[in-house]
Amino acid sequence: MSSVPFCHLHFHTSYSLLDSAVKIKEAVAAAKDMGMQHLAITDHGALYGVVDFYKTCRSNGIKPIIGCEVYVARHGVEERSSQRNNMHLVLLAETQEGYQNLVRLVSTAHLEGVYYKPRIDKALLRKYSKGLIGLSACLRGEVNEACMDGDIDRAVELAREYSDILGKNNFFLELQDHGIAEEKTARENMLKVAKATGLPLVATNDVHYVRKQHAEAHDVLICLQRGDLVADTTRHRYEGDQFYMKSGEEMAALFPNQPETISNTVEIAHRCNVEFEFDLPAERLHFPTFDLPEGFTDKKSYLIYLGKIGLEKLYNLANLDQPRDEREKEINERFYYEVGIIEKTNYINYFLVVQDFIQWARHEGIPVGPGRGSGAGSLLSYSLSITTVDPLKYNLIFERFLNPDRVSPPDFDIDFCPTRRQDVIKYVRDKYGEDCVAQIITFGTLGAKTLMRDLGRVLEIPLPYCDRLAKMIPETPGTTLEKALAESPDFKSATSSEPDAKRIMKYARVLEGLPRHSGMHAAGVVIGEKPLIEIIPLTREPKEKLIVVQFEKGPTEAIGLLKMDFLGLKNLTIIHEACSLIKRNHGIDIDPEKLPFDDAKTFELLARGDTIGIFQLESGGMRDTLRQVAPDCIEDIIAILALYRPGPMQFIPSFTKRKHGQEEVVYDHPLLEPILNETNGIIVYQEQIQQAAQSLAGFSLGQGDILRRAMGKKNPEVMAAQRGRFIEGCKKANDIDAKLAGTIFDNIEKFAQYGFNKSHSTAYGFVTYQTAWLKAHYSAEFMAALLSGEMGNSDKLTGFISETKGMGIDVLPPCVNESIGRFNAVQDGSG
């Protein structure tokens, strides 16, 4: 532990992509071990990692300093003659306003100032300088460069200019010593500049790796970034091995004659006080305000108005507010209960925004999925046509979507036809403003398999050898090197005995998991109530030039932006196209959302396992399951989709035998029968756990959801408390003795780890049934649409052509009279 107080203020994490080998958790742990109380993040030109950094520091008792090493265009951002004019400057946020200004500067650099790097200029810095502290940076900083070149007058002029821009006491002259000759000259001249200007000095280390022994791995990382070979003596490299996270003593030893440069780091750290707020209440979340149509002044009344119209049409009600029987009373009570919870949790505006763009999509003829995730459990969602699944008919639970006992933001993930998905996003951009809508960044990482090939390339190890190594690593997503060594004897043997494998592993452990490039989330969209640049740093996706937030999904949601997934589901396009072909060939309008769920021909197809091309039912194992189960109702399809996953697959034989009367169905208590009857006495759905807790122990459905979550996380202390509450509730509500209640709890817990979201399974069961119905009744049109959907995938196309021919349908060559831009069903379209 260091006895010299010091704060690293020039500090690059792995979010300086392929330029730093510093992993945030490792760096914070090292800072803690050294007794440091503060730590800064100053990645190159971006703020990608600041939330992760902030949270990690706070959880370890270290004060986080939020900053960025920005690129400054020497002659202004309009000048684009040489990237040598992209100079460096470290900016630290002193205040909340300073952080907002830093976000503004970094975002503007990405959106408007890119020339090799995202750049600002001094005019922009002057405009957004308040609350920022500047450091003169490395040898690529303007002041330091002039000092290195021996131009003291120029260095003094530049130092005064930056000081004037940032304000008194807000610009510090950096001294660095990495053992580089040019730095020695720069340091000597920087002392003269400090004397001439009276500006304070500060000591920094340009940290790019945590430990000194990581220098070689970092050198290899730079080769990965630039596409160089390690053996190339002329390549770019960081000179020496001093760019590591030094202790306070080590830094003080470098500058024995300037002790103030060390103490100034702590003084700056004390001045920087930026706070992030997480877990914001609904009323403070960033989400656009829905503008009410003329004649309405209250959002709740407008939501009820829309819901009543929907319910009266869907359930053939004369008046929702005047129920005529028990069924209508149930609809009325459930609707107003949900509205009450949504009002209480402040999500009325959210529902209005979501229903608006979904209604627009439907009006424009864009296929929209029946639902996805837990949202299908909401009657209000059904009434607004956000979903098309009747939650009352299928016994779906609202509290699985929005739990009043544990409020977390609702999350609608919506499936659209992928060819029209961008049209919906464009509608949202146009309605709420281009600057208020953005998609979400993602980062590809250096995974275990990737490293074998990438490191082999820069180390000049033959590709076939690297491929062999990579193939030894298990295919399981997220497999780490440690896991591969534990699970693959071949990999373990190779890396312990083969020289080339040893060379790769020497660096792989240090570099594993580092982000290597940014991308754009396939579906995630955020919408703000004001320009997003006032909330979150932004960048631009290079291919489509779309605006993207610089934080990944988790940090974006953590700071209060609500994410929505605008997903593309190809099967919706196939269904839509098949229906269009049926209309053209047969003159029949097919509404896939109004198909009868008791169609014998469809269930015969499913029971045969004739499900090539059917949504979610194509694999060989799934087709075998269908032949065993022989589904004869939509509930069977919903259950099969939930069961056919790793883990719950073990229950499929019992589910099948019980369905066909070959195994007795035994319930732990008679109250479980109405809950588990549809799944033959087996807990298949998460919602059944909630219902069981309600029926047996008197829990609310919200409390049942908390129990479900606790069972999934397996926290011993939480589980013990929940078990006690359950047993006590069973006694109080139904006079069930403690032993039986404990047995029931244990049995529920056994199944809970495998439980699936019934709302999601039901909604996707609808899509499965729709594709099966179309194949059963209009096979030629369905297969034509299916083939069109795979025109860009030759492997799948070959398989589907073979399936089509196996069904007795000819696949004809192009014809000038009949062919269109896609596959077409001609002549006898019934197949």
Secondary structure, DSSP 8 states (H G I E B T S, - for coil): --SS-----SB--TTSTTT----HHHHHHHHHHTT-SEEEEEEES--TTHHHHHHHHHHTT-EEEEEEEEEEETT-TT--S-GGGEEEEEEEE-SHHHHHHHHHHHHHHHHH-BSSSBEE-HHHHHHT-TTEEEE--STTBHHHHHHHTT-HHHHHHHHHHHHHHH-TT-EEEEE--SS-HHHHHHHHHHHHHHHHH---EEE---BSBSSGGGHHHHHHHHHHHHT--TT-TTS----SS--B---HHHHHHH-TT-HHHHHHHHHHHHH-------S--GGGSB-------TT---HHHHHHHHHHHHHHHHTT-S-TTS--SHHHHHHHHHHHHHHHHHHHTT-HHHHHHHHHHHHHHHHTT--B-S--GGGGG-HHHHHTTS----TTTTT--GGGTS-TTS------EEEE-TTTHHHHHHHHHHHH-GGGEEEEEEEEE--HHHHHHHHHHHTT--HHHHHHHHHHS--STT--HHHHHHH-HHHHHHHHH-HHHHHHHHHHHHHTT-EEEEEEEEEEEEE-SS-GGGTS-EEE-TTT--EEESS-HHHHHHTTB-EEEEEE-HHHHHHHHHHHHHHHHH-----GGG--TT-HHHHHHHHHT--TTSTT--SHHHHHHHHHH---SHHHHHHHHHHSSTTGGGGHHHHHHHHTTSS----SSGGGHHHHGGGTT---BHHHHHHHHHHHH---HHHHHHHHHHHHHT-HHHHHHHHHHHHHHHHHHH---HHHHHHHHHHHHHHHTT-B-HHHHHHHHHHHHHHHHHHHH-HHHHHHHHHHHTTT-HHHHHHHHHHHHHTT-------TTT--SS----SSTT-
